[in-house]
Amino acid sequence: MTTLNWKTSTRSNEGNCVEVATPTPMVMVRDSKDRQGSVLSFGAGQWAGFVRGIKGGKFNV
């Protein structure tokens, strides 16, 4: 398996964040506090839609 380049947002505070890796054509997400735990994977289009939703305020509670 290829080593993934995990990235954490520069806006992350106190480790309460997710990490993202982008091995084409997938986007993989994991909890930054549990790096050995589960990893979610999404197609690039799904991830782009999710990011658009966040930027558009769809998930504000």
Rosetta constraint file for C-alpha pairs under 8 A:
AtomPair CA 4 CA 21 HARMONIC 6.25 0.50
AtomPair CA 4 CA 22 HARMONIC 7.89 0.50
AtomPair CA 4 CA 23 HARMONIC 7.19 0.50
AtomPair CA 5 CA 21 HARMONIC 5.69 0.50
AtomPair CA 5 CA 22 HARMONIC 7.68 0.50
AtomPair CA 6 CA 19 HARMONIC 5.85 0.50
AtomPair CA 6 CA 20 HARMONIC 5.38 0.50
AtomPair CA 6 CA 21 HARMONIC 4.64 0.50
AtomPair CA 7 CA 19 HARMONIC 5.25 0.50
AtomPair CA 7 CA 20 HARMONIC 5.25 0.50
AtomPair CA 7 CA 21 HARMONIC 6.31 0.50
AtomPair CA 8 CA 12 HARMONIC 7.01 0.50
AtomPair CA 8 CA 17 HARMONIC 7.17 0.50
AtomPair CA 8 CA 18 HARMONIC 6.44 0.50
AtomPair CA 8 CA 19 HARMONIC 4.66 0.50
AtomPair CA 8 CA 20 HARMONIC 6.58 0.50
AtomPair CA 8 CA 32 HARMONIC 7.72 0.50
AtomPair CA 9 CA 17 HARMONIC 7.56 0.50
AtomPair CA 9 CA 18 HARMONIC 7.89 0.50
AtomPair CA 9 CA 19 HARMONIC 7.47 0.50
AtomPair CA 12 CA 16 HARMONIC 6.46 0.50
AtomPair CA 12 CA 17 HARMONIC 5.62 0.50
AtomPair CA 13 CA 17 HARMONIC 7.31 0.50
AtomPair CA 15 CA 32 HARMONIC 6.40 0.50
AtomPair CA 15 CA 33 HARMONIC 6.48 0.50
AtomPair CA 16 CA 32 HARMONIC 7.04 0.50
AtomPair CA 16 CA 33 HARMONIC 7.21 0.50
AtomPair CA 17 CA 31 HARMONIC 6.54 0.50
AtomPair CA 17 CA 32 HARMONIC 5.72 0.50
AtomPair CA 17 CA 33 HARMONIC 7.79 0.50
AtomPair CA 18 CA 29 HARMONIC 6.54 0.50
AtomPair CA 18 CA 30 HARMONIC 5.55 0.50
AtomPair CA 18 CA 31 HARMONIC 4.61 0.50
AtomPair CA 18 CA 32 HARMONIC 5.02 0.50
AtomPair CA 19 CA 29 HARMONIC 5.65 0.50
AtomPair CA 19 CA 30 HARMONIC 5.37 0.50
AtomPair CA 19 CA 31 HARMONIC 6.25 0.50
AtomPair CA 19 CA 32 HARMONIC 5.64 0.50
AtomPair CA 20 CA 27 HARMONIC 6.91 0.50
AtomPair CA 20 CA 28 HARMONIC 5.59 0.50
AtomPair CA 20 CA 29 HARMONIC 4.66 0.50
AtomPair CA 20 CA 30 HARMONIC 6.72 0.50
AtomPair CA 21 CA 27 HARMONIC 5.89 0.50
AtomPair CA 21 CA 28 HARMONIC 5.12 0.50
AtomPair CA 21 CA 29 HARMONIC 6.58 0.50
AtomPair CA 22 CA 26 HARMONIC 5.93 0.50
AtomPair CA 22 CA 27 HARMONIC 4.54 0.50
AtomPair CA 22 CA 28 HARMONIC 6.20 0.50
AtomPair CA 23 CA 27 HARMONIC 6.45 0.50
AtomPair CA 23 CA 28 HARMONIC 7.75 0.50
AtomPair CA 24 CA 44 HARMONIC 7.95 0.50
AtomPair CA 25 CA 43 HARMONIC 6.45 0.50
AtomPair CA 25 CA 44 HARMONIC 5.93 0.50
AtomPair CA 26 CA 41 HARMONIC 6.49 0.50
AtomPair CA 26 CA 42 HARMONIC 5.68 0.50
AtomPair CA 26 CA 43 HARMONIC 4.87 0.50
AtomPair CA 26 CA 44 HARMONIC 5.52 0.50
AtomPair CA 27 CA 41 HARMONIC 5.61 0.50
AtomPair CA 27 CA 42 HARMONIC 5.21 0.50
AtomPair CA 27 CA 43 HARMONIC 6.24 0.50
AtomPair CA 27 CA 44 HARMONIC 6.10 0.50
AtomPair CA 27 CA 47 HARMONIC 6.85 0.50
AtomPair CA 28 CA 39 HARMONIC 6.48 0.50
AtomPair CA 28 CA 40 HARMONIC 5.58 0.50
AtomPair CA 28 CA 41 HARMONIC 4.36 0.50
AtomPair CA 28 CA 42 HARMONIC 6.40 0.50
AtomPair CA 29 CA 39 HARMONIC 5.63 0.50
AtomPair CA 29 CA 40 HARMONIC 5.16 0.50
AtomPair CA 29 CA 41 HARMONIC 6.36 0.50
AtomPair CA 30 CA 34 HARMONIC 7.52 0.50
AtomPair CA 30 CA 35 HARMONIC 6.66 0.50
AtomPair CA 30 CA 37 HARMONIC 7.41 0.50
AtomPair CA 30 CA 38 HARMONIC 6.52 0.50
AtomPair CA 30 CA 39 HARMONIC 4.88 0.50
AtomPair CA 30 CA 40 HARMONIC 6.50 0.50
AtomPair CA 31 CA 35 HARMONIC 6.19 0.50
AtomPair CA 31 CA 37 HARMONIC 7.50 0.50
AtomPair CA 31 CA 38 HARMONIC 7.95 0.50
AtomPair CA 31 CA 39 HARMONIC 7.94 0.50
AtomPair CA 42 CA 46 HARMONIC 6.05 0.50
AtomPair CA 42 CA 47 HARMONIC 6.06 0.50
AtomPair CA 43 CA 47 HARMONIC 6.30 0.50
AtomPair CA 44 CA 48 HARMONIC 6.14 0.50
AtomPair CA 45 CA 49 HARMONIC 6.22 0.50
AtomPair CA 46 CA 50 HARMONIC 6.28 0.50
AtomPair CA 47 CA 51 HARMONIC 6.21 0.50
AtomPair CA 48 CA 52 HARMONIC 6.17 0.50
AtomPair CA 49 CA 53 HARMONIC 6.17 0.50
AtomPair CA 50 CA 54 HARMONIC 6.33 0.50
AtomPair CA 51 CA 55 HARMONIC 6.21 0.50
AtomPair CA 52 CA 56 HARMONIC 5.97 0.50
AtomPair CA 53 CA 57 HARMONIC 6.20 0.50
AtomPair CA 53 CA 58 HARMONIC 5.12 0.50
AtomPair CA 53 CA 59 HARMONIC 6.93 0.50
AtomPair CA 54 CA 58 HARMONIC 5.90 0.50
AtomPair CA 54 CA 59 HARMONIC 6.02 0.50
AtomPair CA 54 CA 60 HARMONIC 7.89 0.50
